[in-house]
């Protein structure tokens, strides 16, 4: 629709028409609107000029609404009501009381502190819907690049130029194994070196995951090749495989919250001590919604408080 075909109307004019139609009097309508009768008459006259029709027939004794006026009153009521609804909706969005946040997260963060952050955020903003997409680092980057997700929770120490990034924490890698494993029985140890794991069967994430590449890269740098005997796509499944004795696993420390149980143990991985920066990313050319900004602040505050 061309701008020239749309009449230039104001909310003040719409209110003026509704008041005159209700009171059938310019004097009474002016009193209700807290304006003068001449000013109200000028407002109606300008509106009639814009529309090209008479809305009211005036005489010294009475004001009568025309057929065109009756039709316009119905339009004015709908327009003002739609405007009120839209303004309330926009204010709710601006105040983080309504809306939706789509978060794309690597699995270690999704299974770590993220549920507690979402719970606290929703407690103060019950009108906000949270949608979580779990995947590997590459999936998170793609969700941000194509605009599918508002925020990404992933590794931030090596991200492309199209994203903005905020480091929140440094995630270390640990070794998960059954409590009956021979490594546990060696002087009740609390740590293990990567070299000691070279000949042991391992349960791992897919090769395309950043976690797998970090681990394999460290082994290759040290001149070793790890024995990946089973590949899974979820940390919960990985823990089940380790529990069943398929192999051991090297995982980000945040991935194992609530998954260990009494039959699995954690050893600190040393020589090398693997770690990566974790935080939030977003599309640099896209402004975050108020809800997403509020979530980002809470994400950072809660994660730092937990350290």
Helices and strands as residue ranges (DSSP letters): G 3-5, H 11-23, H 26-33, H 37-51, E 56-58, E 63-65, H 67-94, E 99-106, H 107-110, H 114-124, E 128-135, H 137-145, E 151-155, E 163-178, H 182-185, E 191-193, G 194-197, E 201-205, H 210-221, E 227-232, H 235-243, E 249-252, G 253-256, E 264-270, E 275-283, H 290-306
